[in-house]
Amino acid sequence: MKRIVIVGGGVAGLGAAYKVRRAADAGAEVSFTLVEKDPRLGGKLATDIVADPDGGTYVVDGGSDSFLTDKPAIHRVAKLLGIFDQETGTLDENKKTFIVKDARLVEMPDGIMMFAPTKILPMATTKLYSWPAKLRMALDLVIPRKRVEPGTRNDESVEDFVIRRMGRECLERLAEPLVGGVNGSDPADMSLAATYPNLLEMEQTYGSLVRGFLAQRRKVEAMRGAHPPKPGDKRRTFFSSFVPGLQFLTDRMADAAGRDDIRTGVAATRIARAGDGWVVTLDTGETIACDAVVLAPEVWAAASLMRDVDAAVADLLAQTPSSSCATILMAFREEDCPFDKRWHGALSPAVERRAVTGISLMSSKWPSRAPEGRVLLRGFVGGARDEDIVRLPDDKLVDIAISEYVQLLGLRPGAEPIFSRVFRWERGMPQYTMGHLDRLEEIESRVAGIPGIALAGGGYRGVGVPNCLDSGEQAVRKVMSEWGIELAEDAEPPARAH
Ligand SMILES: Cc1cc2nc3c(=O)[nH]c(=O)nc-3n(C[C@H](O)[C@H](O)[C@H](O)COP(=O)(O)OP(=O)(O)OC[C@H]3O[C@@H](n4cnc5c(N)ncnc54)[C@H](O)[C@@H]3O)c2cc1C
């Protein structure tokens, strides 16, 4: 019987554990022990269910609140777990997004894809950009594509790319809050090849982002025309979640993997070779001998645990920085919120210099997040722009968020939240900075040569929840194939299952 120790109980670590369980159920001689340093499983998937004093409950997602519907990993696993019917789309009737400009909310013009305009009229009439900025963005249609020397990696920072194609105002007013804010990153440091490689490809293929996104839009519309939804089909929206919140996924994965083999509140502190296998030391002083270790903690924790395994890999891992952020969840009575509530989110560009960088109106974005007559808001602070704010005490963060909601949204001054929760994510957002892909290739090639060690999680090839889940499964594949056990693919869900 081969034994795998999995370090980290986020979606990547639990993805690995559930994969090992399926392999064992299919007859492979393999077992696992998962150790998670927090008392709660799920990592950045963290849902609290909060009761309202007048009845009903709130579904409060403090970490990730959604996943990209187009990526199949979660649908596939949800089907295996029997929870696919609990997946939910967003409420598209409310899907407006606002960008803060001069301390007011300006609606994002229709037809913007990422940050490229694909419809003329909304772009011409929007107050989000000045006229010179609109004309500068139109130049994207004629600016020649970048020449890429054969044999070199096509990469540049998100900031350089957006300024080169669309101009500085597009960067500051839209690209920065959309791609920087959401990733907790500074676009000046972000590697485009590691974060949005499709934009580089688009430039090379179409010579223009506007033409590229227009072609993408036409393709989607043609697909929709060719495959109209059948009666009874689930509504398909860009983002999805689960009705009971996103942690529902990791909770059910833990149940199916087997909670007897999962230990919480216990951290791994060292990994060392022991003969042909490994020994993992825990902060309780215990040691676990095993044949393989799947390392699925945050990238900085992986760097420290790899130190005695391969110092060069540890050094490379330590070069991925991580930014800190916090989310502040609060519910209010509807009468305290006399503003239009048909929107999902509002983003504050860095140039606006506001403490709250993003606001999600959770009760309008998702079904059943709050009882009738209640409004659930989620504010986001921190990220690469302002990490120190995350260390402020809870009551300060709540006050900051309330004062932003009064100024920006029109929350009634003096309104008291029914409840508030602050979730802190210190060093919780890995940053794919310039050189990330080169470092990653070196890490992957070195780890490929270390039998019984595999890395998984958001620090490597995608921070999105489906990518992380995939990476946990791939890590199990790596170590099991070293033992000559090739795992069968799970049946993929139909392409347009949701
Ligand atoms: C506020 C926020 C919002 C986000 N929103 C979205 C979103 O809407 N959509 C999306 O797709 N992605 C989103 N993300 C990103 C996504 O949630 C993460 O990339 C993903 O959940 C990471 O999963 P993981 O398993 O790799 O790591 P984690 O969830 O970080 O899990 C790692 C686990 O390892 C544990 N650990 C660390 N060290 C040790 C040790 N020594 N021993 C034992 N255990 C250890 C940690 O306690 C943690 O539980 C968001 C992230 C944040 C922070």
The ligand as an ORCA input file, in Angstrom:
! r2SCAN-3c Opt
* xyz 0 1
  C     -10.593     37.273     -1.491
  C     -10.369     36.305     -2.631
  C     -11.311     36.229     -3.660
  C     -11.129     35.328     -4.706
  N     -12.087     35.246     -5.673
  C     -12.004     34.304     -6.613
  C     -13.078     34.085     -7.519
  O     -14.122     34.744     -7.431
  N     -12.930     33.113     -8.452
  C     -11.815     32.322     -8.527
  O     -11.754     31.422     -9.387
  N     -10.777     32.494     -7.666
  C     -10.853     33.455     -6.711
  N      -9.847     33.592     -5.808
  C      -8.666     32.732     -5.918
  C      -8.947     31.302     -5.425
  O      -9.870     31.331     -4.368
  C      -7.656     30.654     -4.936
  O      -6.645     30.767     -5.921
  C      -7.849     29.166     -4.631
  O      -8.958     28.935     -3.791
  C      -6.574     28.631     -3.982
  O      -6.747     27.286     -3.656
  P      -5.500     26.437     -3.137
  O      -6.020     25.109     -2.717
  O      -4.403     26.488     -4.126
  O      -4.932     27.242     -1.881
  P      -5.574     27.704     -0.534
  O      -7.035     27.836     -0.633
  O      -4.746     28.864     -0.125
  O      -5.302     26.475      0.440
  C      -4.032     26.225      0.971
  C      -4.237     25.639      2.345
  O      -2.972     25.172      2.851
  C      -2.976     25.400      4.249
  N      -1.580     25.370      4.717
  C      -0.614     26.304      4.525
  N       0.542     25.906      5.091
  C       0.302     24.698      5.646
  C       1.122     23.788      6.371
  N       2.409     24.040      6.622
  N       0.554     22.642      6.819
  C      -0.774     22.368      6.584
  N      -1.578     23.202      5.901
  C      -1.049     24.354      5.413
  C      -3.647     26.754      4.394
  O      -4.135     26.937      5.714
  C      -4.759     26.659      3.348
  O      -5.977     26.188      3.901
  C      -9.985     34.490     -4.739
  C      -9.034     34.564     -3.722
  C      -9.217     35.449     -2.666
  C      -8.209     35.501     -1.553
*
